[in-house]
């Protein structure tokens, strides 16, 4: 089954993490989608209660992980060949730790988006 990561392509940190995940994570068949560009996918997820403004989304079949849960699930599946991904896997693969640390990632994203003149919510 395909594993899809919907991320905020306007955020340089998110974009870098998604690109590294696609190329170096060791997760076979991982598909990454820029949520700012894919309005249809973003709207479909938003209607189900998963807002890109509140975090990345990981999808496998009918299962959806959002925010810290998405990053934790992806990190658990990684077998990275990239040192940075190895570090992130070690930090974020645990649900409890990911939940505690994820707000710092959201804050960094907000700062980066503000710097670029983009709204945190791609729908606004």
C-alpha positions as a Markdown table, in Angstrom:
| # | Residue | x | y | z |
|---|---|---|---|---|
| 1 | Unk | 0.0 | 0.0 | 0.0 |
| 2 | Unk | 1.3 | 3.5 | -0.8 |
| 3 | Unk | 2.4 | 5.8 | 2.0 |
| 4 | Unk | 1.7 | 9.4 | 1.2 |
| 5 | Unk | 3.1 | 12.4 | 3.1 |
| 6 | Unk | 1.2 | 15.7 | 2.6 |
| 7 | Unk | 3.4 | 18.6 | 3.8 |
| 8 | Unk | 3.6 | 22.4 | 3.6 |
| 9 | Unk | 5.7 | 23.2 | 0.6 |
| 10 | Unk | 5.9 | 26.8 | 1.6 |
| 11 | Unk | 7.9 | 26.0 | 4.6 |
| 12 | Unk | 11.6 | 25.4 | 3.9 |
| 13 | Unk | 12.0 | 23.1 | 6.9 |
| 14 | Unk | 9.0 | 21.0 | 5.8 |
| 15 | Unk | 10.2 | 20.9 | 2.2 |
| 16 | Unk | 13.7 | 19.8 | 3.2 |
| 17 | Unk | 12.3 | 17.0 | 5.5 |
| 18 | Unk | 9.9 | 15.8 | 2.8 |
| 19 | Unk | 12.6 | 15.7 | 0.1 |
| 20 | Unk | 15.1 | 13.9 | 2.4 |
| 21 | Unk | 12.3 | 11.5 | 3.4 |
| 22 | Unk | 11.6 | 10.7 | -0.2 |
| 23 | Unk | 15.2 | 10.2 | -1.2 |
| 24 | Unk | 16.9 | 8.9 | 1.9 |
| 25 | Unk | 14.4 | 7.5 | 4.3 |
| 26 | Unk | 14.4 | 3.9 | 3.1 |
| 27 | Unk | 10.6 | 3.9 | 3.1 |
| 28 | Unk | 9.8 | 2.2 | -0.2 |
| 29 | Unk | 7.1 | 3.8 | -2.3 |
| 30 | Unk | 6.8 | 6.9 | -0.1 |
| 31 | Unk | 5.0 | 9.6 | -2.1 |
| 32 | Unk | 5.3 | 13.2 | -1.0 |
| 33 | Unk | 2.8 | 15.9 | -1.9 |
| 34 | Unk | 3.1 | 19.6 | -1.5 |
| 35 | Unk | -0.1 | 20.4 | 0.3 |
| 36 | Unk | 0.0 | 24.1 | -0.8 |
| 37 | Unk | -0.1 | 23.0 | -4.4 |
| 38 | Unk | -2.5 | 20.1 | -4.2 |
| 39 | Unk | -5.7 | 21.9 | -3.3 |
| 40 | Unk | -8.0 | 18.9 | -4.0 |
| 41 | Unk | -6.1 | 16.6 | -1.6 |
| 42 | Unk | -5.8 | 19.4 | 1.0 |
| 43 | Unk | -9.6 | 20.1 | 0.9 |
| 44 | Unk | -10.5 | 16.4 | 1.1 |
| 45 | Unk | -8.4 | 16.0 | 4.2 |
| 46 | Unk | -9.7 | 19.3 | 5.7 |
| 47 | Unk | -13.2 | 18.0 | 5.3 |
| 48 | Unk | -12.2 | 15.0 | 7.4 |
| 49 | Unk | -10.8 | 17.2 | 10.1 |
| 50 | Unk | -7.1 | 17.1 | 9.1 |
| 51 | Unk | -5.8 | 20.7 | 8.6 |
| 52 | Unk | -2.4 | 21.3 | 7.0 |
| 53 | Unk | -2.3 | 24.5 | 9.1 |
| 54 | Unk | -2.0 | 22.2 | 12.1 |
| 55 | Unk | 0.6 | 19.8 | 10.8 |
| 56 | Unk | 1.7 | 17.3 | 8.2 |
| 57 | Unk | -0.5 | 14.4 | 7.2 |
| 58 | Unk | 0.6 | 10.8 | 6.5 |
| 59 | Unk | -1.8 | 8.6 | 4.7 |
| 60 | Unk | -1.9 | 4.8 | 4.1 |
| 61 | Unk | -5.1 | 3.5 | 2.7 |
| 62 | Unk | -7.9 | 4.7 | 5.0 |
| 63 | Unk | -5.5 | 5.4 | 7.9 |
| 64 | Unk | -4.5 | 9.0 | 8.5 |
| 65 | Unk | -1.9 | 10.3 | 10.9 |
| 66 | Unk | -1.8 | 14.0 | 11.6 |
| 67 | Unk | 0.8 | 16.4 | 13.1 |
| 68 | Unk | 3.1 | 14.7 | 15.6 |
| 69 | Unk | 1.5 | 11.3 | 15.0 |
| 70 | Unk | 2.3 | 11.6 | 11.3 |
| 71 | Unk | 6.0 | 12.4 | 12.0 |
| 72 | Unk | 6.3 | 9.7 | 14.6 |
| 73 | Unk | 4.8 | 7.1 | 12.3 |
| 74 | Unk | 7.0 | 8.1 | 9.4 |
| 75 | Unk | 10.1 | 8.1 | 11.6 |
| 76 | Unk | 9.3 | 4.6 | 12.9 |
| 77 | Unk | 9.3 | 3.3 | 9.4 |
| 78 | Unk | 12.5 | 5.0 | 8.3 |
| 79 | Unk | 15.8 | 3.2 | 7.7 |
| 80 | Unk | 17.6 | 6.3 | 6.7 |
| 81 | Unk | 20.9 | 6.6 | 4.8 |
| 82 | Unk | 21.0 | 10.3 | 5.7 |
| 83 | Unk | 22.5 | 11.3 | 9.1 |
| 84 | Unk | 20.0 | 14.1 | 9.7 |
| 85 | Unk | 17.1 | 11.7 | 9.1 |
| 86 | Unk | 18.8 | 9.2 | 11.5 |
| 87 | Unk | 18.8 | 11.9 | 14.2 |
| 88 | Unk | 15.2 | 12.9 | 13.5 |
| 89 | Unk | 14.2 | 9.2 | 13.6 |
| 90 | Unk | 15.8 | 8.8 | 17.0 |
| 91 | Unk | 14.1 | 11.9 | 18.4 |
| 92 | Unk | 10.6 | 11.7 | 16.8 |
| 93 | Unk | 9.8 | 7.9 | 16.5 |
| 94 | Unk | 8.4 | 7.9 | 20.0 |
| 95 | Unk | 4.7 | 9.2 | 20.1 |
| 96 | Unk | 5.0 | 10.8 | 23.5 |
| 97 | Unk | 8.3 | 12.6 | 22.7 |
| 98 | Unk | 7.0 | 13.6 | 19.3 |
| 99 | Unk | 3.9 | 15.1 | 20.8 |
| 100 | Unk | 6.0 | 17.1 | 23.2 |
| 101 | Unk | 8.5 | 18.4 | 20.6 |
| 102 | Unk | 6.2 | 18.8 | 17.6 |
| 103 | Unk | 4.9 | 22.3 | 18.8 |
| 104 | Unk | 8.5 | 23.6 | 18.4 |
| 105 | Unk | 8.5 | 22.4 | 14.8 |
| 106 | Unk | 5.2 | 24.2 | 14.2 |
| 107 | Unk | 6.7 | 27.3 | 15.7 |
| 108 | Unk | 9.7 | 27.1 | 13.4 |
| 109 | Unk | 7.4 | 26.6 | 10.5 |
| 110 | Unk | 5.3 | 29.7 | 11.5 |
| 111 | Unk | 8.4 | 31.8 | 11.7 |
| 112 | Unk | 9.7 | 30.6 | 8.3 |
| 113 | Unk | 6.3 | 31.2 | 6.7 |
| 114 | Unk | 6.0 | 34.6 | 8.2 |
| 115 | Unk | 9.4 | 35.5 | 6.9 |
| 116 | Unk | 8.3 | 34.4 | 3.5 |
| 117 | Unk | 5.0 | 36.3 | 3.7 |
| 118 | Unk | 2.9 | 33.2 | 3.7 |
| 119 | Unk | 0.0 | 32.4 | 5.9 |
| 120 | Unk | 0.3 | 29.3 | 8.1 |
| 121 | Unk | -3.1 | 28.2 | 6.7 |
| 122 | Unk | -2.7 | 27.6 | 2.9 |
| 123 | Unk | -6.5 | 28.2 | 2.5 |
| 124 | Unk | -6.2 | 31.8 | 3.7 |
